[in-house]
Amino acid sequence: MTVVIQTQDPATAADDEPLLSYQITTMPSPLKASPGNPEVPEEIGEVVISVSRQSGTPADVEWIRVKVPAGTMSPDLATDLNKISPRISLTDWTVRLDSAAKEFVCAPTGSHAPIGPDTGFTIQLSDIPINRKVGTAPVTVTESARTGTTAFKERKAIFNLGKFPADFYLRNFLCEPSIIQNGGDVKLTWERSANATYELLYGDLNRDVTNRTALDIEGIKSDTTFYLRGTTGDPSNPVVRILSTHLTVIKPDLDIGNLIVNGTVLAKGDVTIAPGKQLAVPKVVGNGGHIDVGSSIHQSSGGISVNSGGLTVEGSATISDGLTATSVTARNSLTAGFPTAASAFPEGMAGFTADMMLDDRDDTYYQSRLTPKANDWAMVDLGAIRPLTGVEIRFNGSIVAGRLETSTDQTNWTSRGTLTTTGGVYRHPINPAAEARYVRVLVTVGQLFPYSIRQFLAIPRAALTVDVDPGGTLGSNQPTASADATAVTNNGGPPAQADTHPSPTEAPLPPTDADAQDGTGT
């Protein structure tokens, strides 16, 4: 059985499309043109038109006309319409031949009848004496219908029925296997006669397979529908038969136009934006257009450019190279070069390890053994020898008596001052900057209670460059920066006073908190 697809003018407005849905099938499949010898009886065919209403709103129908071209030319389907036996499956409807118009007219016994979504029916034209010339014949279905109380309107659908040579066949078009993994191979096979040309169409390819009955295709990465098209007859009015078969690819590649996703997108591989293209995020989370990530965003090369809107960092910001800015405002502290590792002797208590001194969290901390002894220590590593400008240690309400020391090799240590604290924030500036890689708190007197460190920050000299021309400003109050007085403002207020002999690229320590206690060493 052949299913014939409706041919519609692309310019047809939606209002001109039929209210009913029509589908034509033929028997045999495909229809065979009658022999050219007029002494030989015609081939007999049958056309069945399936009709339905696909909308939930019923349509009132006055009549349906089926025009079948008849005659001796290639575009004619039948030789004689009077030999055709018409039938409609609806009760209280009749079908008759209008010989003058060459149409079969189907009409209800009343002025019109409703056709709803549950009223499917068929129009059957049997015993059709098929025309003797190979070619394509247009069968036109015209309805007069309306919805509601609007005026009845005529609407058309055209179907092209092919009449093939008696010995033509194209069948058994198969794809094996029909389901493959991404990048797999398939074999296409089919049966065909020799009196036609054949093409295989898939994706954007059109391959001539006239002399083939099989084809191997390798490396398929997406779902694919294969079309096998056979063409025969007079080139001025050819007949075309198309078979199709579908291949499903597990986890296929997709090459599409626009994609709108209303749910969640999870990429288990890389996401690449083509060069010169943009990733636009008008709104992802909330009203601000935020992008939320579970851990971090890493960029291995290139840079991040913020053209407008500014860059806001709610947590800490680590800068391992230089920072160049026209103005800098430090809301809390601006630090370049956090330590990279931490250790302690002896090891901390279970669940309170030394690495917790560097996790940038105030709800975790390192804790010493229950009764620290002389020469116990807690240490951080800057990763390389750097000019060290200061130390900041946030204790967890504990008391420790010891010494702050620095070293370049973890063997030779230099005292930077006596460390005594009642558990607040200990800050110790180192001016001028001293070369160091390791910084530690060394217990000098045994004590009866453990000490705890929430954060241990050793601050190398920051490579912080600020414009110093007359137009350059530093902070929200916009003072004029000068070459020998680099400043970083706190909370948008007046710039902090620089040391009388600062290093040109040295960033001063953040202001002391109310609960801070300065070190008193050298």
Beta strands, then each sheet from edge to edge (+ up, - down):
strand 1: 2-4
strand 2: 6-7
strand 3: 21-27
strand 4: 31-32
strand 5: 44-52
strand 6: 59-67
strand 7: 85-88
strand 8: 93-98
strand 9: 103-108
strand 10: 113-115
strand 11: 121-129
strand 12: 135-146
strand 13: 153-164
strand 14: 170-176
strand 15: 179-181
strand 16: 184-192
strand 17: 197-202
strand 18: 205-208
strand 19: 214-220
strand 20: 224-232
strand 21: 239-250
strand 22: 323-325
strand 23: 329-330
strand 24: 341-345
strand 25: 366-367
strand 26: 377-395
strand 27: 400-407
strand 28: 413-421
strand 29: 425-443
strand 30: 452-460
strand 31: 464-466
strand 32: 489-490
strand 33: 516-518
sheet 1: 1+ 3- 5+ 11- 7+
sheet 2: 2+ 13- 4-
sheet 3: 2+ 13- 12+ 6- 9+ 8-
sheet 4: 2+ 13- 12+ 6- 10+
sheet 5: 14+ 16- 19+
sheet 6: 15+ 21+ 20- 17+ 18-
sheet 7: 22+ 31+
sheet 8: 23+ 32+
sheet 9: 24+ 26- 29+ 27- 28+
sheet 10: 24+ 26- 30+ 25-
sheet 11: 24+ 26- 29+ 33+
end
